[in-house]
């Protein structure tokens, strides 16, 4: 029996990282990626993003026809483009933030910032300007790559947090550290997302070490061609780069194959 026009038997979710995966190296979406993704979403595929970014996603992703919320700040909360609001936030307790400030007092960073929600907007501040009445969603450090081990040793002594250290995509010699609430990660948020919406299968895409948690939950995990080696080694396979619509091309091809199979 023909199933022409039906895109799936299983309920499949495609989820992509943003920087270095869906975005090009100018930190933008290719116009061709926007066109391909919107065509696919409008035809019924399930697509979302899982990113370490905060409020900038509202501008960067504004042209995508999202039907599902987007997972931001490494799983700390979701953003609903339809309702234009953040939901399901998991902030770090103030006492934990104060402990971090004390433990990191002598650690040299280029930036030491927090992200909070104010008037339904994720705002970024220097830690020195933190208003303790606002909930801290994430703490972000930028530091020299050679100090990764030193920072890890400090943070491993702080209870109640989870942290991700990864090389900065758009420059050399520097690393980011994203600190969130304990048990919060791209993996935990994706696991919740899969259960909430009843997806049978998850296909994920990434390029950096902080995307590896997606591979823990995904049935298939694909690394874009410009990924770091550790991500390529964990991937189901390597796809095209972020420069050349790697993610959008993969989904488009996979869905075309699926349609041809169902039409037989």
C-alpha positions in Angstrom: 0.0 0.0 0.0 1.4 3.4 -1.0 2.3 5.9 1.7 2.9 8.8 -0.6 3.2 12.1 1.3 3.9 10.3 4.7 7.4 11.1 5.9 7.9 8.4 8.5 6.6 5.3 10.2 8.6 6.0 13.3 8.5 9.4 15.0 12.0 10.7 14.3 13.6 13.8 15.8 16.6 15.6 14.2 18.6 17.7 16.6 21.6 19.8 15.7 24.2 21.8 17.6 24.6 25.4 16.5 28.1 26.8 16.4 30.4 24.9 14.0 27.6 22.5 13.1 24.5 24.4 11.8 26.1 27.8 11.7 29.0 28.6 9.3 32.3 30.1 10.6 30.8 33.6 10.3 28.4 32.5 13.0 25.5 32.7 10.6 23.0 30.3 8.9 23.6 29.9 5.2 20.5 31.1 3.3 20.5 27.7 1.6 20.4 26.0 5.0 17.4 28.1 6.0 15.5 27.3 2.8 16.2 23.6 3.0 15.3 23.3 6.7 12.1 25.3 6.3 11.0 23.2 3.4 11.6 20.0 5.4 9.9 21.4 8.6 6.9 22.6 6.5 6.6 19.0 5.1 6.4 17.6 8.6 9.9 16.6 9.8 10.7 17.2 13.5 13.8 19.4 13.9 15.3 21.4 16.8 18.6 22.7 18.1 20.6 22.0 21.2 23.1 24.7 21.9 25.3 26.3 24.6 24.1 29.7 23.4 21.6 31.9 25.3 19.4 34.8 24.1 21.3 35.2 20.8 19.3 32.2 19.4 16.3 34.4 19.1 18.1 36.5 16.4 20.2 33.8 14.8 17.3 31.3 14.4 14.4 33.8 13.8 14.0 32.7 10.1 13.6 29.0 10.9 9.9 27.7 11.1 10.4 25.9 14.4 7.4 23.8 15.5 9.3 22.5 18.6 11.1 24.3 21.4 14.9 24.8 21.1 17.2 23.6 23.9 19.6 26.3 25.1 22.5 26.9 27.5 23.5 23.2 27.3 20.2 21.9 28.5 19.4 24.5 31.2 16.1 25.6 29.6 14.1 25.6 26.4 13.0 28.5 24.2 9.5 28.3 22.5 9.6 30.3 19.3 5.8 30.1 18.9 5.1 31.5 22.4 8.3 33.6 22.4 9.2 32.5 25.9 11.7 30.5 27.9 10.4 27.4 29.7 11.6 24.7 32.1 14.6 26.5 33.5 17.0 24.8 35.9 19.0 27.5 37.7 22.1 27.1 39.9 21.5 27.8 43.6 23.0 31.1 44.9 25.1 29.3 47.5 26.7 27.2 44.8 27.5 30.3 42.7 29.1 31.9 45.8 31.2 28.8 46.3 32.3 28.9 42.7 33.3 32.6 43.0 35.5 31.7 46.0 37.1 28.6 44.5 37.9 30.5 41.2 39.2 33.6 42.9 42.8 33.1 41.9 42.1 31.4 38.5 43.0 33.7 35.7 40.2 34.0 33.1 39.7 36.3 30.1 36.0 36.5 30.9 34.0 35.3 33.9 30.3 35.8 33.2 26.9 34.6 34.4 23.6 34.3 32.5 20.3 35.0 34.1 16.7 35.6 33.1 15.4 39.1 33.4 12.0 40.0 31.9 12.0 36.7 29.9 15.3 37.5 28.3 18.5 35.7 29.0 21.0 38.4 29.9 24.8 38.0 30.3 26.8 39.9 33.0 30.2 40.0 34.5 30.2 38.0 37.7 31.1 41.2 39.6 27.8 42.8 38.5 25.7 39.9 39.7 22.4 40.9 41.4 21.8 38.0 43.8 18.0 38.4 43.4 18.3 37.0 39.9 18.5 33.3 39.2 21.8 32.1 37.6 21.2 29.8 34.7 24.8 29.3 33.6 28.4 30.5 34.3 30.7 31.0 31.4 34.5 31.2 31.5 36.9 32.0 28.7 40.5 31.0 29.5 43.8 29.8 28.0 43.7 26.3 26.7 46.8 25.2 28.6 45.0 25.7 31.9 42.2 23.1 31.2 43.5 20.5 33.7 43.9 23.1 36.4 40.4 24.4 35.9 39.0 20.8 35.9 40.7 20.1 39.2 39.1 23.1 40.8 35.6 22.5 39.5 35.6 18.8 40.4 35.8 19.9 44.1 32.6 21.9 43.8 29.4 20.0 44.6 26.1 20.5 42.7 27.4 21.5 39.3 28.1 20.1 35.9 30.6 21.6 33.6 31.8 21.4 29.9 35.2 22.5 28.7 35.6 22.8 25.0 37.8 24.6 22.5 36.5 27.9 21.2 35.2 27.3 17.7 36.0 30.7 16.2 39.6 31.3 17.6 42.8 29.5 18.5 44.4 28.9 21.9 41.3 29.6 24.0 38.7 27.4 25.7 35.2 27.9 27.0 33.9 26.4 30.2 30.2 26.3 30.7 29.0 25.6 34.2 25.4 24.5 34.9 23.3 22.8 37.5 24.3 19.3 38.5 22.7 16.6 36.2 21.9 19.3 33.6 23.4 18.6 30.1 22.5 18.4 26.5 22.0 14.7 27.1 19.6 15.1 30.1 17.5 17.7 28.3 17.3 15.7 25.1 16.3 12.6 27.1 13.4 14.6 28.6 12.5 16.0 25.2 12.4 12.6 23.6 10.1 11.3 26.4 7.8 14.4 26.4 7.2 14.4 22.7 7.2 10.6 22.2 10.0 10.3 19.7 10.9 6.8 18.7 14.3 7.7 17.2 16.8 10.6 17.6 19.4 11.6 15.0 21.8 14.3 16.3 24.6 16.4 14.8 27.6 18.0 16.4 31.2 19.2 16.0 32.7 19.8 19.4 33.4 18.0 22.7 30.4 19.6 24.3 28.2 17.9 21.7 29.2 14.4 22.8 26.4 14.2 25.4 24.0 14.3 22.5 25.6 11.0 21.3 24.7 9.4 24.6 21.0 9.7 23.8 20.8 9.8 20.0 20.3 6.6 18.1 22.6 8.0 15.4 25.1 10.8 15.9 26.8 12.5 12.9 29.9 14.7 13.0 30.2 17.5 10.4 33.4 17.4 8.4 35.0 20.3 10.4 34.5 18.5 13.7 37.4 17.9 16.2 38.8 14.4 16.0 37.3 13.1 19.3 33.8 13.9 18.0 34.5 12.2 14.6 35.7 9.1 16.4 32.4 8.9 18.4 30.2 9.5 15.4 28.1 7.1 13.4 29.6 8.7 10.3 31.0 12.0 9.0 28.8 14.3 6.9 29.4 17.6 5.0 30.9 20.6 6.8 29.1 23.6 8.4 30.3 25.7 5.4 28.3 23.7 2.9 24.9 22.9 4.5 26.1 19.6 5.9 23.2 19.1 8.3 20.5 20.3 6.0 21.8 18.3 3.1 22.0 15.1 5.2 18.4 15.5 6.5 17.1 16.3 3.0 18.8 13.2 1.5 17.6 11.0 4.3 14.0 12.1 4.0 14.1 11.8 0.2 15.3 8.2 0.5 12.6 7.5 3.1 9.9 8.9 0.8 11.0 6.8 -2.2 11.0 3.7 0.0 7.4 4.4 1.2 6.1 5.2 -2.2 7.0 1.8 -3.6 
